[in-house]
């Protein structure tokens, strides 16, 4: 799908403009043209992008969709790559989708290209459709609105991850299981994927906020600096969440080891308590004690009761002794 809008001060916004009019509309310094390519095949996008006069390398980068966030200055226009991530919890695992948004920013036009629907683009498009004032301040300010919505889209995922970490921390202390470990590693992978996006994207916004570009009004740099601050805060939050996941993982291993030690301690206590009884039963079960031999006194009732009392008293005495030694 190719959608477009064109704004000229004093006139209503035009939509769904024919493709052949794009080069002509970009010649008007007072107008603003926004063309958005959504899930269009490269063979359709290529001639349209060429009509804008973009460099073949920039067009090739946009159609490949395999780049990390970056910014290329081509003089009359900027080629910008931004990434966005959709993180959804699915049972005990997380589904993470990282996609690319390519942007060509000119003096009076902006061209966006993406293979999948982007919530930030749709929100900005709806805002421009609803209120023409969103496109009155130029293409660079429209880029700011797109980038701001894109960065704001990370917060729901961050809140979900934070909530999931709180639940896992409760499970770690309550009843840890191998599924808890799977959830921890899934969250760790999501946070690592987010970190790989935030770091280079932060540098892109830092360049937009501080460097001189022909197509960006110096007065609008402060807006990009605001997005840069948001990315810095997101990166700090990401690092904090990664520390929480690492701490939860260490706690999980400690709890599991402590439980294993308690189990081994209990089993060892039971073994030690019944070991003397095993020695006694083994000794009295030997075959050289015969009822008709010279040791008939060993098979009388008093000896039986004495042996039975020993079976009860000896484990209890050993238990009290081990308690006094603080072994259990």
Buried (B, 14 or more C-beta within 10 A) or exposed (E): EBBBBBBBEEEEBBEEBEEEEBEEBBEEEEBBBBBBBBEBEBEEBBEBBEEBEBBEEBBEBBBEBEBBBBBEBBEEBBBBBBBBBBBEBEEEBBEBEBBBBBBBBBBBBBBBBBBEEBBBBEBBBEBBEEEBEBBEBBBBBBBBBBBBBBBBBBEEBBEBBBEBBEEBBEBBEEEBEEEBBEBBEBBBBBBEBBBBBBBBBBBBBBBBBEEEBEBBBEEBBEBBBBBBEBBBEBBEBBEEBBEBBEEBBEBBEEBBEEEEEEEEEEEEBEEBBBEBBEEBEEEEEEEEEEEEEEEEEEBEEEEEEEEEEBBEEBBEEBBEEBEEEEEE
